[in-house]
Amino acid sequence: MRLPLNVLRRVFSKENLLALLVCLILIALVIFTADSAPLWIYQGF
């Protein structure tokens, strides 16, 4: 069962690929910055 080319073009349009890229960048930022606690929070203790 093959998908028509129009469906593939609609799914993989420029807007969808750009939105996917932005989403992946945001997820990567959350993952890489979640474990590093800021040191200024602990300066008073």
C-alpha positions in Angstrom: 0.0 0.0 0.0 1.7 3.2 -1.2 0.8 6.7 -0.2 0.1 9.2 -2.9 2.8 11.8 -3.5 0.4 14.6 -2.6 -0.1 13.2 0.9 3.7 13.0 1.4 4.1 16.5 0.2 1.5 17.8 2.6 3.0 15.9 5.6 6.6 16.9 4.8 5.9 20.5 3.8 8.4 23.3 4.7 6.1 24.6 7.5 5.8 21.1 9.1 9.5 20.4 8.9 10.3 23.8 10.4 7.8 23.2 13.2 9.3 19.8 13.9 12.8 21.3 14.0 11.8 24.0 16.4 10.1 21.4 18.6 13.2 19.2 18.6 15.4 22.1 19.5 13.2 23.1 22.4 13.1 19.5 23.7 16.9 19.3 23.5 17.2 22.5 25.4 15.0 21.3 28.2 16.8 18.0 28.4 20.3 19.5 28.4 19.5 22.3 30.9 17.4 20.3 33.3 20.2 18.8 35.2 22.3 21.9 35.7 21.0 23.8 38.8 22.0 27.5 38.9 24.7 28.1 41.6 23.3 31.5 42.6 20.4 29.8 44.3 22.7 28.2 46.8 25.0 31.2 47.5 23.1 32.2 50.7 23.4 28.7 52.3 
